[in-house]
Amino acid sequence: MEFSSTGKILDMRICIFRRLPKKELVLLLSIMFVSIRAFAQRPDGYKEQRALEDYSELKDSTNLDWSNAIKYIALDKQRKSYLSFGGSIRPRYERLTNQRFIAGNNLSYYSQRIALHTDWHFGEYVRLFGELQHGYASQGYTFLQSDDLAVHQGFVELKVGSSNFSFRLGRQEMRLGAGRLYDFGKGPNIRRTFDLGKITFAQKETTIQAF
């Protein structure tokens, strides 16, 4: 959970629990518990950009628990093709005081982002990725904070030869370097995507992209 305020942390915690209805509070705590449990089981699996996750290491694994089983669902007997499911929720409470340097111009609101994705791998060279995203803010529609359920990402990726070269076409998140020019924007509630075609060459610590 994320907090942002010029006040005391204790005050923010009390405020969020008072404002949330009982049913939403129980759901929020349950989701947080499940997320923490899943993260503890796979600390190295989850990425900021979910499309960068790779679960091919689970190909020969057996007796997987539910959090790992949904990450590698074999589509053929050889287990070379597989389907992966995932999702995330980011609950957030913000309290802004004296906005625009105006005394008493305060704002408190709750926001959340829910995302669900599916990742299809057909052998080593063909991949389809899709992700839905929904943003909610308690103060009503706000730019970059709330949005209807929509296709956030949807692309096809083809790998060539030794897999050092790849071509990706469709809607996708992208970050270059520190993200000053191109970035998916993890700060706002609604993340940014780009509709484009991208060619990538990656070898060891060197990555070259053209789009």
C-alpha positions as CSV (number, residue, x, y, z in Angstrom):
1,M,0.0,0.0,0.0
2,E,1.2,3.5,-0.8
3,F,0.8,6.6,1.3
4,S,1.5,10.2,0.4
5,S,1.0,13.1,2.8
6,T,2.5,15.9,4.7
7,G,0.8,14.7,7.9
8,K,1.4,11.8,10.2
9,I,1.5,8.2,9.0
10,L,-0.8,7.3,11.9
11,D,-3.4,9.9,10.9
12,M,-3.4,8.5,7.3
13,R,-3.9,4.9,8.4
14,I,-6.8,5.9,10.6
15,C,-8.4,8.0,7.9
16,I,-8.2,5.3,5.2
17,F,-9.8,2.7,7.4
18,R,-12.6,5.0,8.4
19,R,-13.4,6.0,4.8
20,L,-13.5,2.5,3.3
21,P,-16.7,0.5,3.7
22,K,-16.4,-2.7,5.6
23,K,-16.8,-5.0,2.6
24,E,-14.1,-3.1,0.6
25,L,-11.8,-3.1,3.6
26,V,-12.0,-6.9,4.0
27,L,-11.5,-7.4,0.3
28,L,-8.5,-5.0,0.4
29,L,-6.8,-6.8,3.3
30,S,-7.4,-10.2,1.7
31,I,-5.8,-9.1,-1.6
32,M,-2.8,-7.7,0.3
33,F,-2.4,-11.0,2.2
34,V,-2.5,-13.1,-1.0
35,S,-0.1,-10.7,-2.8
36,I,2.4,-10.8,0.0
37,R,2.2,-14.6,0.2
38,A,2.7,-15.0,-3.6
39,F,5.5,-12.6,-3.6
40,A,7.3,-14.4,-0.8
41,Q,7.1,-17.6,-2.8
42,R,8.5,-16.1,-6.0
43,P,10.6,-13.1,-5.0
44,D,12.6,-13.1,-8.3
45,G,9.7,-13.8,-10.7
46,Y,7.7,-10.6,-10.7
47,K,8.8,-7.5,-12.7
48,E,7.6,-3.9,-12.9
49,Q,6.8,-4.6,-16.5
50,R,4.9,-7.8,-16.4
51,A,5.6,-8.6,-20.0
52,L,9.3,-9.1,-19.1
53,E,8.6,-12.0,-16.8
54,D,9.9,-15.4,-17.9
55,Y,8.6,-18.6,-16.4
56,S,10.2,-21.1,-18.8
57,E,12.2,-22.4,-15.8
58,L,9.0,-24.1,-14.6
59,K,8.9,-26.4,-17.7
60,D,10.2,-29.5,-15.9
61,S,8.8,-28.7,-12.4
62,T,6.2,-30.9,-10.8
63,N,3.9,-30.5,-7.7
64,L,3.6,-26.8,-8.2
65,D,1.4,-24.8,-5.8
66,W,-1.4,-22.7,-7.2
67,S,0.6,-19.5,-7.5
68,N,3.2,-21.3,-9.7
69,A,0.8,-23.6,-11.5
70,I,-1.0,-20.7,-13.2
71,K,2.4,-19.4,-14.4
72,Y,3.1,-22.5,-16.5
73,I,0.1,-24.3,-18.0
74,A,1.5,-26.7,-20.7
75,L,-0.3,-26.6,-24.1
76,D,1.4,-29.7,-25.6
77,K,2.8,-33.0,-24.4
78,Q,6.4,-31.8,-24.8
79,R,5.6,-28.8,-22.6
80,K,7.3,-26.5,-25.1
81,S,4.3,-24.3,-25.4
82,Y,2.6,-22.8,-22.4
83,L,0.1,-20.3,-21.1
84,S,0.7,-18.0,-18.1
85,F,-1.8,-15.9,-16.1
86,G,-1.2,-13.0,-13.8
87,G,-2.5,-9.8,-12.3
88,S,-1.9,-7.1,-9.9
89,I,-3.7,-4.5,-7.7
90,R,-2.3,-1.3,-6.4
91,P,-4.5,0.3,-3.6
92,R,-3.4,3.9,-2.8
93,Y,-4.5,6.6,-0.4
94,E,-3.4,10.2,-0.8
95,R,-3.9,13.3,1.3
96,L,-2.9,16.7,-0.3
97,T,-2.8,19.7,2.0
98,N,-2.6,23.4,0.9
99,Q,-2.7,22.6,-2.8
100,R,-1.2,25.4,-5.0
101,F,-0.1,27.1,-1.8
102,I,-3.7,27.9,-0.9
103,A,-4.5,27.5,2.8
104,G,-7.2,25.0,3.5
105,N,-7.2,23.7,-0.1
106,N,-7.0,20.1,0.9
107,L,-7.9,16.9,-0.9
108,S,-8.1,13.3,0.4
109,Y,-8.9,10.4,-1.9
110,Y,-8.5,6.6,-2.5
111,S,-7.4,5.2,-5.8
112,Q,-6.7,1.7,-7.1
113,R,-5.4,0.1,-10.3
114,I,-6.3,-3.5,-11.2
115,A,-4.6,-5.3,-14.1
116,L,-5.0,-8.9,-15.4
117,H,-2.8,-10.4,-18.1
118,T,-2.3,-13.6,-20.1
119,D,0.9,-14.7,-21.8
120,W,0.9,-17.3,-24.6
121,H,4.2,-19.0,-25.7
122,F,4.0,-21.2,-28.8
123,G,7.4,-22.9,-28.8
124,E,10.5,-20.7,-28.5
125,Y,9.8,-18.2,-31.2
126,V,6.1,-17.1,-31.2
127,R,4.4,-15.2,-28.3
128,L,1.1,-13.4,-27.7
129,F,0.7,-11.1,-24.7
130,G,-2.5,-9.3,-23.5
131,E,-3.3,-7.2,-20.5
132,L,-6.5,-5.5,-19.2
133,Q,-6.3,-2.5,-16.9
134,H,-8.9,-0.6,-14.8
135,G,-8.3,2.5,-12.7
136,Y,-10.6,3.9,-10.0
137,A,-10.4,7.1,-8.0
138,S,-12.9,8.0,-5.2
139,Q,-13.0,11.7,-6.2
140,G,-14.4,10.9,-9.7
141,Y,-12.8,10.8,-13.1
142,T,-9.3,12.3,-13.0
143,F,-6.7,12.3,-15.8
144,L,-4.1,9.6,-15.2
145,Q,-5.9,8.4,-12.1
146,S,-9.1,6.8,-13.3
147,D,-10.1,5.0,-16.5
148,D,-12.6,2.4,-17.7
149,L,-11.6,-1.2,-18.2
150,A,-9.5,-1.2,-21.4
151,V,-6.8,-3.1,-23.3
152,H,-3.6,-1.9,-21.8
153,Q,-1.3,-4.1,-23.7
154,G,-1.7,-6.5,-26.7
155,F,1.2,-7.5,-28.9
156,V,2.7,-10.4,-30.9
157,E,6.4,-11.2,-30.5
158,L,8.5,-13.2,-33.0
159,K,12.0,-14.4,-32.2
160,V,14.6,-15.2,-34.9
161,G,17.4,-17.8,-34.9
162,S,19.2,-17.9,-31.6
163,S,16.6,-15.6,-30.0
164,N,19.0,-12.7,-29.8
165,F,16.7,-10.9,-32.3
166,S,13.1,-10.3,-31.7
167,F,10.3,-8.3,-33.4
168,R,7.3,-7.1,-31.3
169,L,4.2,-5.4,-32.9
170,G,1.2,-4.0,-31.0
171,R,0.4,-2.0,-27.9
172,Q,3.1,-2.3,-25.3
173,E,4.9,-0.7,-22.3
174,M,8.3,0.6,-23.0
175,R,11.2,2.2,-21.0
176,L,14.4,3.5,-22.4
177,G,17.3,4.0,-19.9
178,A,16.2,5.9,-16.8
179,G,12.8,6.6,-18.4
180,R,13.2,10.4,-18.9
181,L,12.1,10.2,-22.6
182,Y,10.1,7.0,-22.9
183,D,8.6,5.3,-19.8
184,F,5.4,3.5,-18.8
185,G,5.0,5.8,-15.8
186,K,4.7,3.8,-12.6
187,G,3.8,6.9,-10.5
188,P,0.3,7.8,-11.9
189,N,-2.5,5.3,-11.3
190,I,-2.9,4.8,-15.1
191,R,0.2,3.5,-16.8
192,R,1.3,4.5,-20.3
193,T,1.6,2.3,-23.4
194,F,2.8,2.8,-26.9
195,D,1.3,1.5,-30.2
196,L,4.4,0.6,-32.2
197,G,6.7,-2.0,-33.8
198,K,10.0,-2.7,-32.1
199,I,13.1,-4.7,-33.1
200,T,15.4,-5.7,-30.3
201,F,18.9,-7.3,-30.3
202,A,20.0,-8.5,-26.9
203,Q,23.3,-10.2,-26.0
204,K,24.7,-10.5,-22.5
205,E,24.6,-6.9,-21.1
206,T,24.1,-5.2,-24.5
207,T,20.6,-4.3,-25.8
208,I,19.8,-2.4,-29.0
209,Q,16.3,-1.4,-29.9
210,A,14.8,0.2,-33.0
211,F,11.1,1.3,-33.2
